[in-house]
Amino acid sequence: MNRSPNAMATLTEPEENASEDMYVDYEEKCEDRDEDGFETGDDSSEGEEDDFSGGEDSFEDDEDDSAGSDNDSQQDSDSDGNESTYDSENDFEDDYEDKNSPSSSTQSVFRSSWTSDFHRSSAQQFHPSKKRSDVVPTSPLQTFRRVFCDRVLNLILEQTNIYGKQKYQKAGSMKDLIDITKVQLEQFLGINIIMGYCRNPSIDSYWSTNASLRNEKISTSMSCKNFKRILGNLHLVDNSQATKRKECDKLYKVADFLNLLLQNFQTHFDLGEKLTIDEMMIKFKGRCAFKQYIKDKPVKRGYKVWALADASTGYIYNFEIYTGKSAERQMPLGEHVVWSLTRGLSRKFHHVYFDNFFTSPSLVERLLHDGIYSTGTLRKTRKGVPVEITRDFKMNRGDVRFLAKGPISVVRWMDRKSIYMLSSFGDPTKTTKITRKVKNGQVIHLDCPVLIQDYNYGKKIKQKLDSNIFLFPQCCIIKRFCHLSPRPFT
């Protein structure tokens, strides 16, 4: 049988299996989720008053246990497969109450108190990175090769062959050992990507004689036997040299690979002014010491990834895989995540958006001191929030109140419930008109702070990222490369 020399060359366009019905399915799974971002158009529901909808985190900050992205109890599986539970949100709040934490002991950047007068000088102009001089890729294949460059492929190739030798030597069957080539590795990667959007019940079915299951692009590129052989040997680290790393790094099996990918992510893209930071879930149901469980997510179990993305394109520029509590962390979890992801962006005056899991006055001040503007929804119970803005006083729908301290402002806006925002960039005195439908179907016009609409724009790309991860789970090939799962396919 004639085989295609490289399955990667066939991946210029997705097949029609990823239909619009899949997007509808994703939206249905998200119906019960809340989100910090909201649509400014009609949002009526029969029989009850309207509220924000369509995403992950809620604006309902009137309750102490507001629905943040990590408000729910999460479970970790240890190396023996045992389940242990902890509440990451409570952990986050406890960190903020720690009087010895750096955030608590650090003096405020702005020594003035919160007032109702807002006077802000003109914002610093955004300083974009120097434009890349290399040629812009003209096809999906060229884009893929920018990320999976020769250094990445050589790492996979070398470590996979080393692991194959170790395995066959231990089994005493060295005569069956066959090193894989770079062409075979590229074919293997191409097949994995196709399998990501062409879902079959099993691996063997892609090579089936049944025409309704058989995939010609896959079956003509590589035999099923060779595919399984590479899959069984796939490795990213030399186990014989990884003993010391294993003791101090839970990601030791993928650390070198992820570092190379991250370098390529940042080398071939120039960030825009507006950025967004949030969490993403990579579906995984196997045994892993840092597998997370979040019951209100479409992907409930898997790896949690903190990501910094360009707000206009959704391009992930920086990321970290969450591996659980760390004794070395010297600041609150949310603040630590934002600080870590924005290192290297100081004094460029980006505008970063994040939700109420991350937002705190100390974080916004810290970022502003580093030359980074920020905006985020805010929990009224967060340490440092002025009590004058959170008091229980009468507000009508559309009313706006704010307090300012230097260029930082905290805003309370009444929609169906009170919504709190904290920003070092927006002007709390500026409002715009939005429409809402009430119970009787009547359309009303409300004043809405411009900075809330601006925040909604900055966070809107998050839904697109979550949708892509949900629709094409096997394209997140981290989980099949790292051998965190003994069975990448089920």
Number of C-alpha atoms within 10 A of each C-alpha: 6 6 13 16 14 20 26 23 14 15 17 11 9 12 11 9 11 15 11 10 10 14 15 11 13 17 16 13 15 20 13 14 18 22 23 28 28 22 15 14 10 14 16 19 13 10 10 10 14 17 18 22 20 20 21 23 24 24 28 22 20 16 10 11 14 19 24 24 24 21 19 19 15 19 20 22 18 14 11 9 12 12 13 11 12 14 13 19 21 15 13 19 17 11 19 23 14 14 10 13 15 14 21 17 10 11 10 13 14 13 9 10 10 20 14 11 13 17 12 15 7 8 12 14 10 17 13 13 13 8 10 11 7 7 6 10 12 8 11 14 16 15 14 13 15 16 20 17 15 12 13 19 17 15 16 20 22 18 18 24 21 20 20 22 19 17 15 15 14 10 9 10 11 14 8 10 13 13 15 17 13 15 13 20 21 19 21 22 20 22 24 20 20 22 19 18 19 18 15 14 10 11 15 14 17 24 20 15 10 10 11 9 17 16 20 12 20 24 20 16 22 20 13 16 10 14 20 14 14 19 18 16 20 22 25 25 22 16 16 10 9 13 11 10 14 13 9 9 12 16 17 19 21 18 16 15 20 19 12 16 19 17 13 18 18 14 13 17 15 16 22 17 19 20 26 26 26 21 19 21 23 24 21 20 16 17 19 21 20 21 26 26 23 19 14 19 18 21 19 17 21 22 23 21 16 20 20 25 27 22 24 17 13 18 18 20 22 20 21 16 17 18 18 15 12 9 6 6 10 13 19 21 21 23 21 14 20 21 15 13 18 19 10 9 15 14 16 18 22 23 23 28 27 24 28 27 25 25 24 25 21 21 19 24 21 19 22 22 14 16 18 23 28 27 28 29 29 29 29 25 18 17 14 12 19 18 10 12 17 17 9 9 7 8 15 12 16 17 16 20 17 21 22 24 20 19 19 26 25 24 26 23 22 20 21 15 17 21 22 25 25 29 31 25 21 22 19 25 15 11 16 13 13 17 15 19 17 18 13 11 12 9 13 12 13 17 18 23 25 17 23 27 17 14 25 19 17 24 28 20 21 20 18 13 16 18 19 14 18 20 17 17 18 23 18 17 15 15 20 20 19 21 18 19 15 11 12 18 11 8
